[in-house]
Amino acid sequence: MDKPIMYYWAPCTTCAIATKYADEHGIELDLRDVEYEGPYNELLALGGDANKIPYLYDGEQLFEGLDAVKAHLETLA
């Protein structure tokens, strides 16, 4: 996997905090908006719940919620 996948919803202010953190630390993300059916179904297949976004998937593990996402992003910065 080239970049971690961020499952988010574009208008979500909590998701914006996570994406801004990644931008500020030069971490490239594959952003997938769960507003759309494809990313929504991918997230469900990984065991996620679109009501608990953001999620970050690193190819091995799915991180749920802002605190877990930011903690994992810190390891990539």
C-alpha positions as CSV (number, residue, x, y, z in Angstrom):
1,M,0.0,0.0,0.0
2,D,1.5,3.3,-1.1
3,K,-0.6,5.7,1.1
4,P,-2.8,5.1,4.1
5,I,-6.5,5.3,3.3
6,M,-8.6,7.9,5.1
7,Y,-12.3,7.2,5.2
8,Y,-14.0,10.5,5.9
9,W,-16.9,12.6,5.0
10,A,-16.0,15.9,3.4
11,P,-18.2,18.2,5.5
12,C,-17.1,16.6,8.8
13,T,-15.1,19.0,11.0
14,T,-13.6,16.2,13.0
15,C,-12.3,14.6,9.7
16,A,-10.9,18.0,8.7
17,I,-8.7,18.0,11.9
18,A,-7.2,14.6,10.8
19,T,-6.6,15.6,7.2
20,K,-5.1,18.9,8.2
21,Y,-2.7,17.1,10.6
22,A,-1.6,14.9,7.8
23,D,-1.1,17.8,5.4
24,E,0.9,19.8,8.0
25,H,3.2,16.8,8.6
26,G,3.6,15.9,4.9
27,I,1.7,12.6,5.2
28,E,0.0,11.7,1.9
29,L,-3.4,10.1,2.3
30,D,-5.7,8.3,-0.1
31,L,-8.9,10.2,0.8
32,R,-12.1,8.2,0.4
33,D,-15.4,10.0,1.1
34,V,-18.0,7.7,2.6
35,E,-20.7,9.9,1.0
36,Y,-20.1,7.7,-2.1
37,E,-21.2,4.1,-2.3
38,G,-17.8,2.6,-3.2
39,P,-15.8,4.0,-0.2
40,Y,-18.8,3.4,2.1
41,N,-18.9,-0.3,1.1
42,E,-15.2,-0.6,1.4
43,L,-15.3,0.7,5.0
44,L,-18.2,-1.6,5.9
45,A,-16.2,-4.6,4.5
46,L,-13.3,-3.6,6.7
47,G,-15.6,-3.7,9.7
48,G,-16.0,0.1,10.0
49,D,-19.1,2.2,10.7
50,A,-19.6,5.3,8.7
51,N,-21.2,7.0,11.7
52,K,-17.8,6.8,13.6
53,I,-15.5,8.5,11.1
54,P,-12.7,9.3,10.5
55,Y,-11.0,5.9,9.9
56,L,-7.5,5.3,8.7
57,Y,-6.5,2.0,7.1
58,D,-2.8,1.2,6.7
59,G,-3.2,-2.0,4.8
60,E,-3.2,-4.1,8.0
61,Q,-5.2,-2.3,10.7
62,L,-8.3,-0.1,10.7
63,F,-8.0,2.9,13.2
64,E,-11.3,4.3,14.3
65,G,-12.0,7.9,15.5
66,L,-9.9,11.0,15.6
67,D,-7.7,10.1,18.6
68,A,-6.7,6.7,17.1
69,V,-6.2,8.2,13.6
70,K,-4.0,11.0,14.9
71,A,-2.0,8.7,17.1
72,H,-1.2,6.5,14.1
73,L,-0.5,9.5,11.9
74,E,2.1,10.6,14.5
75,T,4.0,7.4,13.9
76,L,4.1,8.2,10.2
77,A,5.2,11.8,10.5
